[in-house]
Amino acid sequence: MTFSIVARCAETGQFGLAISSSSPAVAARCAFARAGVGAVASQNVTNPALGPRVLDLMQGGAGAEAAVAGAIAQEPFPEYRQVLAVDAAGGRAVHSGAKALGVWTSAIGVDCASGGNLLADLAVPGAIVAGFETASGALGDRLIAAMQAGLAAGGEAGPVHSAGLLIVDAQAWPYAELRCDWTEDCPIAAIATAWEVYEPQAEAYVTRALNPTDAPSYGVPGDE
């Protein structure tokens, strides 16, 4: 019921992921990232605990493959889980259990991994990876381009209703966390529009958090 990509930006050190599903609020359950550590998607029949578990293992020094394997080894129902991870060195790993739903597969690319289940076509994860690798711009631009490529390749077998974009940079909080939790229209288009609005302001929000005296004007009454 989901297709996604986890990725690392080798230039900035940012980590991010983008995800979409026919289920509501997919990013609330499936999207995880930690500054300086990596990004993880825990999907299919979702166990949200797997995301932090993989990140903890990577923060402790394990690479993506070892972290995913270690988390799955502790999981009582591994055959139902699909987990994707990228680590600080650009290592990638995917676990897809034998009871993943419908048509399912994954693809590994440079600094990224994509996977999905209940897919319209086995080519979808490969199209997502190719979309990421050939796109330019900021990490968010490349993640959205990747998801649009996956959608063009068929996406999920049925209509998707939710999507999310999560990016972490140097701080403990997300650099960007944009979600469309339910729509009858295209949630990936909604996230793309939200990123177009948010991206030019993203650095200003970081500055306001770290040092409001250096922040640009808010342009509202009371702003001095």
N, C-alpha and C positions, 0 to 999 in steps of 0.2 A: 504493500500500500504506500510505498515511499521510494523516492530516488533522491540522491544527495551527493555532495562532494565535500571532502575535507582537504584543506590546502595550507601551504606555507608560502610566504613571500620571502624569497632568499635575500632580496634587496633591503627590506625594512625589518625583517624579523617578525612581522605580524603573522598570526594564525587566523584562519577563518573557516567557516563552512556555510553552505547553503543547502536547503532541504525543502522538499515539497511532498504533499500527500493528499489523498482523498479524505483522510481523517481530519478532524478539527484540531487546531492548535498543535501541529506536529512539532514545531520548534520548542515548545514548552517542555516536551518529554524527551526529545531526541538530540538536541544540540548542546554541545559542551566544548569549551575552550578555556585555556589558562595561559596567561602571559608568560612567555619564556619557556613554555612546556610543550604545548601542542593543541590539537583539536581532535575531537572524537564525535562520531555520530553513532548512537545506539538506536537501532530501528528494527523493523519487521514486527514480531510480537514483542513489544518494547519492554525492556527492563531499564529504567532510567538510572539505576544504581551503577550500571556498567560504565557510564561515561566518567563519573568521578573516580571510579576504581582504576580505569585505564590511565587517567591523568595522574593519579597518585603514584602509580607504578613508574610512569615516565618521569615524573618529578624526582623520584627516588633513584633515577639513573638508567632505567630500562629503556631500550629502544622501542619503537612502535610495535614491531613483531613480538618481542618478548612481553611487552605490556598487555597486548591483546590476548596472547596465549595465556598469560598468568591470570588475567581477569576471567577468561572463559573457563579456565581450570577450576575456578571457585564457583562457577555458575551452575545451579542445579538443572537448568533446562537449556543447555547450549544449542541443542538442535533447533530451537525456535528463534535464536537471536542472530542478528546481523549487526556487526560492529566494524566501523572504519576508523582508522587513526593515522595521524601524521605527527612526527616528532620534531624536536628542535634541530636535528641534523638533516631533516628532509626525508627520514625513513618513513615508509608507508606500510600499512598492514590492513587486511580485511579478513574477517571471519564471517562466513555465511553458513548457518546451520542447515542441515538436510531438510528441515521442515519449514524453511522459508516459504512464503506464500507465492503461489502462481509461478510465473516466469521470473527467475531471479538470476543475477550474475553481478560481476564487478569488473573494474578495470583499474590499473595502476598507471600513473603518469609521473612526469617530473614534478616533484614536490606536491603531489596530489594523489588522491584515490577517490573513486566513485563506486557506488553500489546501489542496487535497487531490488525491489521485489514487486510482484504483481505488475510487471512491466508489460508494455505493449510490444516490445521488441528487445531481443537480446543485445542489440547494437546501442541501446540507450547509454549505459555507462561509458562505453568507448567514445560516444559522441560528446558526452559531458567532459571527459578528459581532454579530448581534442579541442573543444571549445575553450577550455581554460588555458591550454598550452599556446594557442594561437591568438588569444586576446591580448590586448595591451591595456595600460592604465593602472589604476590602483587595484589592490586586492579585491575590493568590493566590485569593481567593474568586471574583473575577470571571473569572479564567482557567478555573477549574474549572467554574463555571457555564456558560461558553462551550462547553467540551468536552462537558459533559452535554447541552447543547442540540444540538450537532452529532450526538451519539450518538442522541438522540431523533429527529432528522431522518433517521436511517438509517445515519450513520457510514460505515465502510468496507463494501465489498460482502460481505466475509466477516467472521468474528469477529476482534476485535482481541485481542492478547496482551501488548502492552507499552505503557507510557505514561511520560511524564515531565513534571515541572514545574520550571522554572528561573527564579529571580528574582535580580536584582542590585540593590544599593542604592548606598551611598556607598563601600563598600570594594572592594578588588580581587577578593576572594573572593565566592562566591555568598551571598546572603542566605538562600536556600533552594534546595536541589537534591534533589528527591525523585523516585525512580524505581521503577517496577515493571518489571523486565526480562523477566519471562515469567510468565504465569499462564493457566490454563484458564478462570478466572473473568474478571470485568471489571477490566482494569487501571486504568481511569479511576476506578472506585469505590475501588480500592486507594489511588490517589494522593489522592483526596478524603479518605479516612480518615487517611492520613499527614499531610496538611495540617492537619486538625483537631487532631491531636496536636502537631504541630511549631509551628504559628503562635503559640500562646500563649507559647512559649519562645524564639522567634526573636530578640527583642531581648536577652534574657539571654545568648544565645550570642555576640552581637556585643560586649556589654559584657565578657564573659569574655576575649574576644580582645584588646580594646583596653586594658582595665584590670581585671585580676582582683580587685583590692582593692575595687572598687565592685560586684562581681558579687553576685547573690543567692546564698543558701546552696545547696549541691549536695544537701544532705540525705543524705550518705553518711558512713561512718566516716572520720575524719581531717579532716573539714571543720570549720574553726575560724572 
